[in-house]
Amino acid sequence: MEARRDVFQAIADPTRRAIIGMVAKQPVNVNAIAEQFDHTRQAISLHLKILSECGLLNIRKEGRERYCEVKLEKLNEVYEWVEEYHKLWTGRMKSLKRFIEQEELQAAKRTPAKKGKAGRK
């Protein structure tokens, strides 16, 4: 039994990301997608299958043609995962900035002001 594919597996490949980008604008014929890449039609079919299995793509038949429609809702899973780390790192960067500012303030307080030439003997 094959493990269920997830959205992260789908977006891991640059060809699949490009397909998502194409299809996000409007439904696209499978043959039109294949013509945009220097891959075999079989390789493109495999990419489309993976995208479909991950829930990012719906392939519908219209007569003899097959059209791909994107289902971007599944990308919310990726957004939520990335957003969690974005918040974490934003918080860490703000803490680092405050620390550096405090260190600079303390350093400025410790360093005596330099006297001009008139004050020297």
KEKOLRO-241755 format. One record per atom (N, C-alpha, C): residue number from 1; chain; x, y, z. Coordinates in Angstrom, 1 decimal, m for minus. Example, Ala and Ser with C-alpha at 12.3 -4.5 7.8 and 13.67 -1.06 7.14 Angstrom:
2
pos,unit,c1,c2,c3
1,A,13.2,m5.7,7.8
1,A,12.3,m4.5,7.8
1,A,13.2,m3.3,7.8
2,A,12.8,m2.2,7.1
2,A,13.7,m1.1,7.1
2,A,12.9,0.0,7.9
END
This chain:
121
pos,unit,c1,c2,c3
1,A,0.8,m1.2,0.0
1,A,0.0,0.0,0.0
1,A,0.9,1.2,0.0
2,A,0.6,2.2,m0.9
2,A,1.4,3.4,m1.0
2,A,0.9,4.4,0.0
3,A,1.9,5.1,0.6
3,A,1.6,6.1,1.6
3,A,0.9,7.3,1.0
4,A,m0.1,7.8,1.7
4,A,m0.8,9.0,1.1
4,A,0.2,10.2,0.9
5,A,0.1,10.8,m0.2
5,A,1.0,11.9,m0.4
5,A,0.4,13.2,0.3
6,A,1.3,14.1,0.6
6,A,0.8,15.3,1.2
6,A,1.3,16.5,0.4
7,A,0.7,17.7,0.8
7,A,0.9,18.9,0.0
7,A,2.4,19.3,0.0
8,A,3.1,19.0,1.1
8,A,4.5,19.3,1.2
8,A,5.3,18.6,0.1
9,A,5.0,17.3,m0.1
9,A,5.6,16.5,m1.2
9,A,5.3,17.2,m2.5
10,A,4.1,17.6,m2.7
10,A,3.7,18.2,m4.0
10,A,4.5,19.5,m4.3
11,A,4.7,20.3,m3.4
11,A,5.4,21.6,m3.6
11,A,6.9,21.5,m3.6
12,A,7.4,20.3,m3.2
12,A,8.9,20.1,m3.1
12,A,9.5,20.1,m4.5
13,A,8.8,19.9,m5.5
13,A,9.3,19.8,m6.9
13,A,9.0,21.1,m7.7
14,A,10.1,21.7,m8.3
14,A,9.9,22.9,m9.0
14,A,8.9,22.8,m10.2
15,A,8.9,21.6,m10.9
15,A,8.0,21.4,m12.0
15,A,6.5,21.4,m11.5
16,A,6.3,20.8,m10.4
16,A,4.9,20.8,m9.8
16,A,4.5,22.2,m9.4
17,A,5.5,23.0,m8.8
17,A,5.2,24.3,m8.4
17,A,4.8,25.2,m9.6
18,A,5.5,24.9,m10.7
18,A,5.3,25.7,m12.0
18,A,3.9,25.3,m12.5
19,A,3.5,24.0,m12.4
19,A,2.2,23.6,m12.9
19,A,1.1,24.3,m12.1
20,A,1.3,24.3,m10.7
20,A,0.3,25.0,m9.9
20,A,0.2,26.4,m10.3
21,A,1.3,27.1,m10.6
21,A,1.3,28.5,m11.0
21,A,0.5,28.7,m12.3
22,A,0.7,27.7,m13.3
22,A,0.0,27.8,m14.5
22,A,m1.5,27.6,m14.3
23,A,m1.9,26.6,m13.6
23,A,m3.3,26.3,m13.4
23,A,m4.0,27.2,m12.5
24,A,m3.3,27.9,m11.6
24,A,m3.9,28.8,m10.7
24,A,m4.7,29.9,m11.4
25,A,m4.2,30.3,m12.5
25,A,m4.8,31.4,m13.3
25,A,m6.1,31.0,m13.9
26,A,m6.1,29.8,m14.5
26,A,m7.3,29.3,m15.1
26,A,m7.2,27.8,m15.4
27,A,m8.3,27.1,m15.6
27,A,m8.1,25.7,m15.9
27,A,m7.3,25.5,m17.2
28,A,m6.5,24.5,m17.2
28,A,m5.6,24.3,m18.4
28,A,m5.7,22.9,m18.9
29,A,m5.7,22.7,m20.2
29,A,m5.7,21.4,m20.8
29,A,m4.4,20.7,m20.5
30,A,m4.5,19.4,m20.2
30,A,m3.3,18.6,m19.9
30,A,m2.2,18.7,m21.0
31,A,m2.6,18.7,m22.2
31,A,m1.7,18.8,m23.3
31,A,m1.0,20.1,m23.3
32,A,m1.7,21.2,m23.0
32,A,m1.1,22.5,m23.0
32,A,m0.1,22.6,m21.9
33,A,m0.4,21.9,m20.8
33,A,0.6,21.9,m19.7
33,A,1.9,21.2,m20.1
34,A,1.7,20.0,m20.7
34,A,2.9,19.2,m21.1
34,A,3.7,20.0,m22.1
35,A,3.1,20.8,m23.0
35,A,3.9,21.5,m24.0
35,A,4.8,22.6,m23.4
36,A,4.5,23.0,m22.2
36,A,5.3,24.1,m21.5
36,A,6.6,23.6,m20.9
37,A,6.8,22.3,m20.9
37,A,8.0,21.7,m20.2
37,A,8.8,20.8,m21.1
38,A,10.1,20.7,m20.8
38,A,11.0,19.8,m21.6
38,A,11.0,18.5,m20.9
39,A,9.8,18.0,m20.5
39,A,9.7,16.6,m20.0
39,A,8.8,15.8,m20.9
40,A,8.9,14.5,m20.7
40,A,8.0,13.7,m21.5
40,A,6.6,13.9,m21.0
41,A,5.6,13.5,m21.8
41,A,4.2,13.6,m21.4
41,A,4.0,12.6,m20.2
42,A,4.7,11.5,m20.2
42,A,4.6,10.6,m19.1
42,A,5.0,11.2,m17.8
43,A,6.1,11.9,m17.8
43,A,6.6,12.6,m16.6
43,A,5.6,13.7,m16.1
44,A,5.1,14.4,m17.1
44,A,4.1,15.4,m16.7
44,A,2.9,14.8,m16.1
45,A,2.4,13.7,m16.7
45,A,1.3,12.9,m16.2
45,A,1.5,12.5,m14.7
46,A,2.8,12.1,m14.4
46,A,3.1,11.7,m13.1
46,A,3.0,12.9,m12.1
47,A,3.5,14.0,m12.6
47,A,3.4,15.2,m11.7
47,A,2.0,15.6,m11.5
48,A,1.1,15.5,m12.5
48,A,m0.3,15.8,m12.4
48,A,m0.9,14.8,m11.4
49,A,m0.5,13.5,m11.5
49,A,m1.1,12.5,m10.6
49,A,m0.8,12.8,m9.2
50,A,0.5,13.2,m8.9
50,A,0.9,13.6,m7.6
50,A,0.1,14.8,m7.0
51,A,0.0,15.8,m7.9
51,A,m0.7,17.0,m7.5
51,A,m2.2,16.6,m7.2
52,A,m2.7,15.7,m8.0
52,A,m4.1,15.3,m7.7
52,A,m4.3,14.5,m6.4
53,A,m3.3,13.6,m6.2
53,A,m3.3,12.8,m5.0
53,A,m3.2,13.6,m3.7
54,A,m2.5,14.7,m3.9
54,A,m2.2,15.6,m2.7
54,A,m3.4,16.6,m2.5
55,A,m4.4,16.6,m3.4
55,A,m5.5,17.4,m3.3
55,A,m5.3,18.8,m3.8
56,A,m4.3,19.1,m4.6
56,A,m4.0,20.4,m5.1
56,A,m4.6,20.6,m6.5
57,A,m5.0,19.5,m7.1
57,A,m5.4,19.6,m8.5
57,A,m6.6,18.7,m8.7
58,A,m7.5,19.2,m9.5
58,A,m8.7,18.4,m9.9
58,A,m8.6,18.2,m11.5
59,A,m8.7,17.0,m11.9
59,A,m8.6,16.8,m13.4
59,A,m10.0,16.4,m13.8
60,A,m10.6,17.2,m14.7
60,A,m12.0,16.8,m15.2
60,A,m11.9,16.6,m16.7
61,A,m12.8,15.7,m17.1
61,A,m12.9,15.4,m18.5
61,A,m14.0,16.3,m19.1
62,A,m13.7,16.8,m20.3
62,A,m14.7,17.6,m21.0
62,A,m14.6,17.1,m22.5
63,A,m15.5,16.1,m22.8
63,A,m15.3,15.5,m24.1
63,A,m14.1,14.6,m24.1
64,A,m13.2,14.8,m25.1
64,A,m12.0,14.0,m25.2
64,A,m10.9,14.7,m24.4
65,A,m11.1,15.9,m24.0
65,A,m10.0,16.7,m23.3
65,A,m10.1,16.5,m21.8
66,A,m8.9,16.6,m21.2
66,A,m8.8,16.6,m19.7
66,A,m8.3,18.0,m19.3
67,A,m9.0,18.6,m18.4
67,A,m8.6,19.9,m17.9
67,A,m8.2,19.9,m16.4
68,A,m7.2,20.6,m16.1
68,A,m6.7,20.7,m14.7
68,A,m7.2,22.0,m14.1
69,A,m7.7,21.8,m12.9
69,A,m8.2,23.0,m12.1
69,A,m7.5,22.9,m10.8
70,A,m7.0,24.0,m10.3
70,A,m6.2,24.0,m9.0
70,A,m7.2,24.1,m7.9
71,A,m6.8,23.5,m6.8
71,A,m7.6,23.6,m5.5
71,A,m6.6,24.1,m4.5
72,A,m6.5,25.4,m4.3
72,A,m5.5,26.0,m3.5
72,A,m5.8,25.9,m2.0
73,A,m7.0,25.5,m1.6
73,A,m7.3,25.4,m0.2
73,A,m6.2,24.5,0.6
74,A,m5.7,23.5,m0.1
74,A,m4.7,22.6,0.5
74,A,m3.4,23.4,0.9
75,A,m3.2,24.5,0.2
75,A,m2.0,25.3,0.5
75,A,m2.1,26.0,1.8
76,A,m3.3,26.0,2.4
76,A,m3.4,26.6,3.8
76,A,m2.6,25.8,4.8
77,A,m2.5,24.5,4.6
77,A,m1.7,23.7,5.5
77,A,m0.2,24.2,5.5
78,A,0.3,24.5,4.3
78,A,1.7,25.0,4.1
78,A,1.8,26.4,4.8
79,A,0.8,27.2,4.5
79,A,0.8,28.6,5.0
79,A,0.8,28.6,6.6
80,A,0.0,27.7,7.1
80,A,m0.1,27.7,8.6
80,A,1.2,27.2,9.2
81,A,1.9,26.2,8.6
81,A,3.1,25.7,9.0
81,A,4.2,26.8,8.9
82,A,4.3,27.4,7.8
82,A,5.3,28.5,7.6
82,A,5.0,29.7,8.5
83,A,3.8,30.0,8.7
83,A,3.4,31.1,9.6
83,A,3.9,30.9,11.0
84,A,3.8,29.7,11.5
84,A,4.2,29.3,12.8
84,A,5.7,29.7,13.0
85,A,6.5,29.3,12.1
85,A,7.9,29.6,12.1
85,A,8.2,31.1,11.9
86,A,7.4,31.7,11.1
86,A,7.6,33.1,10.8
86,A,7.4,33.9,12.1
87,A,6.4,33.5,12.9
87,A,6.1,34.2,14.2
87,A,7.3,33.9,15.1
88,A,7.7,32.7,15.2
88,A,8.8,32.3,16.1
88,A,10.0,33.2,15.8
89,A,10.4,33.2,14.5
89,A,11.7,33.9,14.1
89,A,11.5,35.4,14.2
90,A,10.3,36.0,13.9
90,A,10.1,37.4,14.1
90,A,10.2,37.8,15.6
91,A,9.7,36.9,16.5
91,A,9.9,37.2,17.9
91,A,11.3,37.1,18.3
92,A,12.1,36.2,17.8
92,A,13.5,36.1,18.2
92,A,14.3,37.3,17.6
93,A,14.0,37.7,16.4
93,A,14.7,38.9,15.9
93,A,14.4,40.1,16.6
94,A,13.1,40.3,17.1
94,A,12.8,41.5,17.9
94,A,13.5,41.4,19.2
95,A,13.6,40.3,19.8
95,A,14.4,40.1,21.1
95,A,15.8,40.4,20.9
96,A,16.4,40.0,19.8
96,A,17.8,40.2,19.5
96,A,18.0,41.7,19.3
97,A,17.1,42.4,18.6
97,A,17.2,43.8,18.3
97,A,17.2,44.6,19.6
98,A,16.3,44.2,20.5
98,A,16.2,44.9,21.9
98,A,17.5,44.7,22.6
99,A,18.0,43.5,22.6
99,A,19.3,43.1,23.3
99,A,20.4,44.0,22.8
100,A,20.5,44.1,21.5
100,A,21.6,44.9,20.9
100,A,21.5,46.3,21.2
101,A,20.2,46.8,21.2
101,A,20.0,48.2,21.5
101,A,20.4,48.5,23.0
102,A,20.0,47.6,23.9
102,A,20.4,47.7,25.3
102,A,21.9,47.7,25.5
103,A,22.6,46.8,24.8
103,A,24.0,46.7,24.8
103,A,24.7,48.0,24.3
104,A,24.2,48.5,23.3
104,A,24.8,49.8,22.7
104,A,24.5,50.9,23.7
105,A,23.4,51.0,24.3
105,A,23.1,52.0,25.3
105,A,24.0,51.9,26.5
106,A,24.2,50.6,27.0
106,A,25.1,50.4,28.1
106,A,26.5,50.8,27.8
107,A,27.0,50.4,26.6
107,A,28.3,50.8,26.1
107,A,28.5,52.3,26.0
108,A,27.5,53.0,25.6
108,A,27.6,54.4,25.5
108,A,27.7,55.1,26.8
109,A,27.0,54.5,27.8
109,A,27.1,55.0,29.2
109,A,28.5,54.8,29.8
110,A,29.1,53.6,29.5
110,A,30.4,53.3,30.0
110,A,31.5,54.1,29.4
111,A,31.4,54.5,28.2
111,A,32.5,55.2,27.5
111,A,32.4,56.7,27.8
112,A,33.6,57.2,28.4
112,A,33.6,58.6,28.7
112,A,33.6,59.4,27.5
113,A,33.0,60.6,27.5
113,A,33.1,61.5,26.4
113,A,34.5,62.0,26.2
114,A,34.9,62.1,24.9
114,A,36.3,62.5,24.6
114,A,36.3,64.1,24.7
115,A,37.4,64.6,25.3
115,A,37.6,66.0,25.4
115,A,38.3,66.5,24.1
116,A,37.9,67.8,23.8
116,A,38.5,68.4,22.7
116,A,40.0,68.8,22.9
117,A,40.7,69.3,22.0
117,A,42.1,69.7,22.1
117,A,42.3,70.8,23.2
118,A,41.3,71.6,23.3
118,A,41.5,72.7,24.3
118,A,41.6,72.2,25.7
119,A,41.1,71.1,26.0
119,A,41.1,70.5,27.4
119,A,42.4,69.8,27.7
120,A,43.3,69.6,26.7
120,A,44.5,68.8,26.9
120,A,45.6,69.7,27.3
121,A,46.6,69.2,28.0
121,A,47.8,69.9,28.4
121,A,49.0,69.4,27.7
END
